[in-house]
Amino acid sequence: MNLKVIEALDAVRAHFAGLPVEVVPDGAGGAHVLVEGVEVGPLYTPNVTWLGFHLNSAYPHSDVYPHYVGKVARVDGAPHGEAISDCEYQRRTALQLSRKSNKWDATVDSAANKAERVLKWFRDR
């Protein structure tokens, strides 16, 4: 893994302190990341799941996109809506959360803060 990816992984571990973070190198300098035990809030069942994303070898000069969470359902039975689709990530049934950062700025954006923004967006739906 390249140095910037390793630094980003350290920041992700710090941001999600106390939660298990699994890292699988992608063989090209990047890594697939899975954070277990992430709370997605009372709108979903289960309300705790995992979060996944890929840090590619161009990081931090590329957006961290898309993000994935374990397959959860809305407690009100409503559909998830736009920018959320069923898929598989790292051999796990998942929901893909499509939140591209068109103005990604490597000087201020990070994998950890992007993960938090995507989770906030999902929790607030």
Secondary structure, DSSP 8 states (H G I E B T S, - for coil): --HHHHHHHHHHHHHTTTS-EEEEE-SSS-EEEEEEEEE--TTEESSEEEEEEEE-TTTTSS----EEEE--EETT-----TTEEEEEETTEEEEEE----TT--TTT--HHHHHHHHHHHHHT-
